[in-house]
Amino acid sequence: MQRLNCERFPCHSLDQDCSLCFCPFYPCGDGRTGGSEREGSWCCESCTIIHRPAVAGMILDCLMMGEAVADVWKRLEALL
């Protein structure tokens, strides 16, 4: 799903899934995502994993079923 009228689109890539506009894992602090520390803050500019359609769907499904964010993160880590 993409929100084409968003003033920040595309914030990561043209084929991104925008279902998770705001990352539920921020700040993950995990460089395997492509994110990094920048000027004292966690920067997600290069992270694309939660914007992959299959991954975004998995995260949303888990969260909507009541799974804890920390447990969903563990599932996501297996994909990194």
ROPATOR-735148 format. One record per residue (C-alpha): x, y, z; residue number from 1; residue in three letters. Coordinates in nm, 2 decimals. Layout:
# residues N
<pt X="X" Y="Y" Z="Z" pos="NUM" code="ALA"/>
...
# end
This chain:
# residues 80
<pt X="0.00" Y="0.00" Z="0.00" pos="1" code="MET"/>
<pt X="0.13" Y="0.34" Z="-0.09" pos="2" code="GLN"/>
<pt X="0.02" Y="0.69" Z="0.01" pos="3" code="ARG"/>
<pt X="0.11" Y="0.88" Z="-0.31" pos="4" code="LEU"/>
<pt X="-0.01" Y="1.21" Z="-0.18" pos="5" code="ASN"/>
<pt X="0.23" Y="1.21" Z="0.11" pos="6" code="CYS"/>
<pt X="0.47" Y="1.50" Z="0.11" pos="7" code="GLU"/>
<pt X="0.75" Y="1.26" Z="0.21" pos="8" code="ARG"/>
<pt X="0.68" Y="0.99" Z="-0.05" pos="9" code="PHE"/>
<pt X="0.90" Y="0.81" Z="-0.12" pos="10" code="PRO"/>
<pt X="1.08" Y="0.83" Z="0.20" pos="11" code="CYS"/>
<pt X="1.28" Y="0.51" Z="0.13" pos="12" code="HIS"/>
<pt X="1.22" Y="0.37" Z="-0.22" pos="13" code="SER"/>
<pt X="0.96" Y="0.39" Z="-0.50" pos="14" code="LEU"/>
<pt X="0.84" Y="0.03" Z="-0.43" pos="15" code="ASP"/>
<pt X="0.80" Y="0.07" Z="-0.06" pos="16" code="GLN"/>
<pt X="0.49" Y="-0.03" Z="0.14" pos="17" code="ASP"/>
<pt X="0.36" Y="0.26" Z="0.34" pos="18" code="CYS"/>
<pt X="0.15" Y="0.06" Z="0.58" pos="19" code="SER"/>
<pt X="0.40" Y="0.13" Z="0.86" pos="20" code="LEU"/>
<pt X="0.46" Y="0.49" Z="0.81" pos="21" code="CYS"/>
<pt X="0.59" Y="0.52" Z="1.16" pos="22" code="PHE"/>
<pt X="0.81" Y="0.23" Z="1.27" pos="23" code="CYS"/>
<pt X="0.68" Y="0.05" Z="1.58" pos="24" code="PRO"/>
<pt X="1.04" Y="-0.05" Z="1.65" pos="25" code="PHE"/>
<pt X="1.19" Y="0.30" Z="1.65" pos="26" code="TYR"/>
<pt X="1.46" Y="0.33" Z="1.76" pos="27" code="PRO"/>
<pt X="1.57" Y="-0.03" Z="1.70" pos="28" code="CYS"/>
<pt X="1.94" Y="0.05" Z="1.72" pos="29" code="GLY"/>
<pt X="2.02" Y="-0.24" Z="1.49" pos="30" code="ASP"/>
<pt X="2.25" Y="-0.16" Z="1.21" pos="31" code="GLY"/>
<pt X="2.15" Y="-0.47" Z="1.02" pos="32" code="ARG"/>
<pt X="1.84" Y="-0.28" Z="0.92" pos="33" code="THR"/>
<pt X="2.04" Y="-0.02" Z="0.73" pos="34" code="GLY"/>
<pt X="1.97" Y="0.24" Z="1.01" pos="35" code="GLY"/>
<pt X="2.26" Y="0.41" Z="1.19" pos="36" code="SER"/>
<pt X="2.34" Y="0.66" Z="1.46" pos="37" code="GLU"/>
<pt X="2.35" Y="1.01" Z="1.32" pos="38" code="ARG"/>
<pt X="2.42" Y="1.32" Z="1.52" pos="39" code="GLU"/>
<pt X="2.31" Y="1.16" Z="1.84" pos="40" code="GLY"/>
<pt X="1.98" Y="1.01" Z="1.70" pos="41" code="SER"/>
<pt X="1.89" Y="0.69" Z="1.53" pos="42" code="TRP"/>
<pt X="1.84" Y="0.75" Z="1.16" pos="43" code="CYS"/>
<pt X="1.62" Y="0.51" Z="0.96" pos="44" code="CYS"/>
<pt X="1.68" Y="0.67" Z="0.62" pos="45" code="GLU"/>
<pt X="1.85" Y="0.36" Z="0.48" pos="46" code="SER"/>
<pt X="1.62" Y="0.11" Z="0.64" pos="47" code="CYS"/>
<pt X="1.38" Y="-0.06" Z="0.40" pos="48" code="THR"/>
<pt X="1.29" Y="-0.38" Z="0.57" pos="49" code="ILE"/>
<pt X="0.95" Y="-0.27" Z="0.72" pos="50" code="ILE"/>
<pt X="0.85" Y="-0.12" Z="0.39" pos="51" code="HIS"/>
<pt X="0.88" Y="-0.46" Z="0.20" pos="52" code="ARG"/>
<pt X="0.52" Y="-0.56" Z="0.13" pos="53" code="PRO"/>
<pt X="0.54" Y="-0.91" Z="0.28" pos="54" code="ALA"/>
<pt X="0.72" Y="-0.79" Z="0.59" pos="55" code="VAL"/>
<pt X="0.48" Y="-0.50" Z="0.65" pos="56" code="ALA"/>
<pt X="0.19" Y="-0.74" Z="0.62" pos="57" code="GLY"/>
<pt X="0.35" Y="-0.98" Z="0.87" pos="58" code="MET"/>
<pt X="0.42" Y="-0.71" Z="1.12" pos="59" code="ILE"/>
<pt X="0.06" Y="-0.57" Z="1.09" pos="60" code="LEU"/>
<pt X="-0.09" Y="-0.91" Z="1.12" pos="61" code="ASP"/>
<pt X="0.11" Y="-0.99" Z="1.43" pos="62" code="CYS"/>
<pt X="0.04" Y="-0.65" Z="1.60" pos="63" code="LEU"/>
<pt X="-0.33" Y="-0.67" Z="1.52" pos="64" code="MET"/>
<pt X="-0.35" Y="-1.01" Z="1.67" pos="65" code="MET"/>
<pt X="-0.21" Y="-0.87" Z="1.99" pos="66" code="GLY"/>
<pt X="0.14" Y="-0.99" Z="1.97" pos="67" code="GLU"/>
<pt X="0.39" Y="-0.78" Z="2.18" pos="68" code="ALA"/>
<pt X="0.61" Y="-0.54" Z="1.98" pos="69" code="VAL"/>
<pt X="0.92" Y="-0.71" Z="2.13" pos="70" code="ALA"/>
<pt X="0.80" Y="-1.05" Z="2.00" pos="71" code="ASP"/>
<pt X="0.73" Y="-0.91" Z="1.66" pos="72" code="VAL"/>
<pt X="1.08" Y="-0.76" Z="1.65" pos="73" code="TRP"/>
<pt X="1.22" Y="-1.11" Z="1.72" pos="74" code="LYS"/>
<pt X="1.04" Y="-1.24" Z="1.41" pos="75" code="ARG"/>
<pt X="1.17" Y="-0.95" Z="1.21" pos="76" code="LEU"/>
<pt X="1.53" Y="-1.01" Z="1.33" pos="77" code="GLU"/>
<pt X="1.51" Y="-1.35" Z="1.16" pos="78" code="ALA"/>
<pt X="1.47" Y="-1.17" Z="0.83" pos="79" code="LEU"/>
<pt X="1.77" Y="-0.95" Z="0.88" pos="80" code="LEU"/>
# end
